[in-house]
Amino acid sequence: MRIRFPKHYTVLIARTGRSPITLSIHPLPIALGLTALVASPVVWIGSLLHNNNQLSERNEELTDTASQVLSELDSLDAEINSLKQRAGMDKDSQDSPTRVQAEIPPRGGPATTVDAETMLGAANRRLPSLEALLKGEVRPALEETLSAEAQREAAFPSGKPIAATASISSEFGLRPNPFGGRRYEMHEGLDFKGPIGQAIYATASGRIEKAQSGNGYGNHVIIDHGYGYETLYAHLSKMHVESGDFVTRGDLIGELGNTGRSSGPHLHYGIYRQGQPVNPRYYLKLEDSER
Ligand SMILES: [Zn+2]
């Protein structure tokens, strides 16, 4: 059955002693208006729900980011603790990697999540103290440690006393007497062959303990490197340092020669650790091909 809307209604309002008011009512605009009134809250609620979905997605993203920031902050905290140990500082339990997590107040049961704002707040409060710790304590202590290590490394006799091309003519250890006879002698160093005048270098930093002539070593230089190490450079033709001078690795200290108890021009190089001769090969890391 088809519903027919009348074209319009006419309403007459009678008034005593006066002419009536005539109202002409069209039903279609009224029906449309009423529909719009009913429909608008539905559209509004739908749009609200859509916005709410978007917000909760955004919130989830933020929470993920906040978790990531906290986790990175914890890694940084652990890194700082390992730097502190490297710098010889005491590990402070206050700065344990769990500190950021510990700042978050406990809430609810096991599955309860912490909101992004709380997590970011905790991270924000933690950052300045981490930065202050790094700049104020860890860095200076680390620099001191590294500088001490660098000094120790510079004083370690690992350099070469003569050009790498110079060949070794006698090894460390027992050897037959180079001046003949049947007896063996203990050779407390390495001998390098070379022409008279070839440059001889300090193998590490230190103070010249002796630069003198005499005894079997002829003109010889002894360097005290500290840390229990001394090096000896013997049979020199010339010495370019004096007792009390400070040298660093690679400084020219003299020239190869044939002075003292020597069977030909060569450098006798010795390393002493706590006063005991040790094999310089272990310190020079010479390749066999250089023999
Ligand atoms: Zn020798």
Residues whose N, C-alpha, C, O or C-beta is under 5 A from the ligand:
A	BS01	ZN	G189 L190 D191 H268
